[in-house]
């Protein structure tokens, strides 16, 4: 069963790709890289803000990974 977690924020990684910060303390890349990943909403602050509180599947929680202490 997939574990969904709410998005609580965003940051950019060292390459400038957007990463969603999840309520569990994990993070997930949310790239807009058509045709593989179509997430045009990551391209503006307004549309990213509109996604706060929405849910993404957390693969790390699915695997039972604990949150890193420095996150």
C-alpha positions as CSV (number, residue, x, y, z in Angstrom):
1,X,0.0,0.0,0.0
2,X,1.4,3.4,-1.0
3,X,2.0,5.9,1.8
4,X,1.0,9.4,1.0
5,X,2.4,12.4,2.7
6,X,1.5,16.1,2.6
7,X,3.8,18.7,0.9
8,X,4.9,21.2,3.5
9,X,7.5,23.1,1.5
10,X,9.8,23.2,-1.5
11,X,13.5,23.8,-2.0
12,X,15.9,23.5,-4.9
13,X,18.8,21.0,-5.0
14,X,22.3,21.8,-6.1
15,X,21.3,21.4,-9.8
16,X,18.4,23.8,-9.5
17,X,15.7,21.0,-9.6
18,X,12.7,21.5,-7.3
19,X,12.3,19.1,-4.4
20,X,9.1,18.8,-2.3
21,X,9.6,18.7,1.5
22,X,7.1,16.2,2.9
23,X,5.5,16.2,6.4
24,X,7.3,13.0,7.3
25,X,10.7,14.7,6.9
26,X,11.6,13.0,3.7
27,X,11.8,14.8,0.3
28,X,10.9,14.0,-3.3
29,X,12.1,15.6,-6.5
30,X,9.2,17.2,-8.5
31,X,10.9,17.9,-11.8
32,X,9.2,19.2,-14.9
33,X,11.0,17.2,-17.6
34,X,8.6,16.4,-20.4
35,X,7.8,13.9,-21.8
36,X,8.9,11.8,-18.8
37,X,7.6,14.0,-16.0
38,X,5.0,16.7,-16.7
39,X,4.8,19.0,-13.7
40,X,4.6,22.5,-15.1
41,X,3.3,23.7,-11.7
42,X,6.8,23.6,-10.3
43,X,7.9,26.4,-12.6
44,X,6.3,29.3,-10.6
45,X,6.2,30.2,-6.9
46,X,2.4,30.8,-7.1
47,X,1.6,27.3,-8.5
48,X,4.1,25.6,-6.1
49,X,2.3,27.4,-3.2
50,X,-1.0,26.1,-4.4
51,X,0.3,22.5,-4.0
52,X,1.2,23.0,-0.3
53,X,-0.9,20.5,1.6
54,X,-1.5,18.2,-1.4
55,X,-0.1,14.7,-1.1
56,X,2.7,12.7,-2.8
57,X,3.6,9.1,-2.4
58,X,6.6,8.8,-0.2
59,X,8.7,6.0,-1.5
60,X,11.0,6.1,1.6
61,X,8.0,5.7,4.0
62,X,6.8,2.9,1.8
63,X,10.1,1.2,2.5
64,X,9.9,1.9,6.2
65,X,12.8,4.3,6.2
66,X,13.1,6.6,9.2
67,X,13.5,10.3,8.8
68,X,17.1,11.4,8.8
69,X,18.0,13.3,12.0
70,X,19.3,16.4,10.2
71,X,16.1,16.8,8.0
